[in-house]
Amino acid sequence: MVALHNLKTTFIIFFLTLISIDLLPCTKTTEHIYSYIPSFLTSYCTRKLNLTSQVGCSSDIEGNSGVVYFMNESSDISNINNSDTKTSFIIVLDIKHFINSTLMLYLRSIQNINGLVVFSNNDDNFENNAFSESTKCPNSQYSAYPWDKQCNIGPDWNPAGSGYADIDWPFPVVYVADVNSTIKNAIHECYSKFNLAPSDDTRCSIEISNAMSAVGSSETCFRRQYLMSLHISEATEIFCDELTGLNIILAATNSTNYLNHTGINLNTTSRRENSTLFVLSRMDSRSMFERSGFSSQGVLPSIAVLISVAAHLMGQNLKDSGLEKDLFFGFLDNEAYDFMGSYRLSYDLIDGNIARYTDSPVMWNSLYGVIELGEIGLSQYQNGTPTIYMLTDAQTCNQTQNVTNFFLNHLTAASTTGGKVNLERPSDVLQELPLPPTASMQALLKTSPYPLPHVLLSDHAGPPIMNKHFESFLDISWPPMDNPAADSTLLDFANTLADALYRGYQQNEVTLNKT
């Protein structure tokens, strides 16, 4: 369970005398003392909880304030550490310093730092700077494999992992998208005038107000919320918001796969065994900063491909065309948080919640197999053709050889026919490696009541993952700088996958017409 609740999110600059920086129109005396940074330019590091602990950031209830200190070089921080410890500081710094994990570790150890303000502008280009807020082995605690087998294999799955998203930061951190450096320059002008060579007690200061009421763990927070709700004379306060989510499932079905209901035993499985294939993609990412988990090179490519494939195949008349299996296209929500989406899917397969409206719900024994679209946006070229790898869990592959080979053969055949995207198996050595720790198949393999036939489609055959900004607020660029034709590659891959699915479950194995 992950929970958070935000009391207020106001970010202000203030001065100890009546000094004005006109970032916004000022009409009152207080507005000549305080200069507010527009909220649409700011993104706060928020607090999140699980069953046992908390991560992220929060200000004090009344806000965190401190004297402005500009960090131009990493060595500047020594001035803070040698200063009067009674003075609290808010550090203003650029992204290049913030993504220095060694420097951030040092900053978190200095007691009189009261917050960070991280600036970016149009001139910043971090395409070649590897940085991830996740760990070097993401989601390893929820892996289907023992830790040593999943993570201790070298090289790291996520070499750029900083672990920022899993840190309980001792002060608030706010990210400011200052396109033309207008705000940063205004703060620097105030800082230069009052802080560099002060003639009196006047200082340029910053206050960050982003108090989060969720504290400790989700268990503690919900218990506190319940106890407060017993005071019926007072309005119930909300301390925690559940991190829920909703999987999106689209279906292209053949009604001949339904079994007749007798009306006597309503719990009878109402869809034929092995009649359903799921094609899945996660649809979320994460960042320590709110509204910043864009995952342009990570998750969005697989979402785009799956939408394209689903729209095309759902337009076919499956029964009339002789398609023998039902196709379900699933977009899993909150996968970035402990595989919540795939665990939700597993629960729904147990409880019969998928396609319940048809009176023929999909359950585990209806499932023929799963094809997952992993990270596919950064495919590498071999002999001038982009390559996507077909990954499987080695043990499950051996146990489900007939069905798994059926998947692999039709994917390979569609790739050969199309000729624009190469779908291939990794080398024998890499086939023995575990699935990437980012794969939704991890949760499904753990919860499936039987060995589950599957194929994971990925732009990497083994570690490391290709995305240098995995689960990072820096994953914002598309197409990649070194592959301007990436859009065309995704379209070709979508056509190839749609053809493979169609030929794999069409009685006459004809090639699907492309649109």
Summary of the structure (lengths in Angstrom):
residues: 515
radius of gyration: 26.5
end to end distance: 42.9
largest distance: 89.8
contacts: 1674
relative contact order: 0.14
helix: 31%
strand: 22%
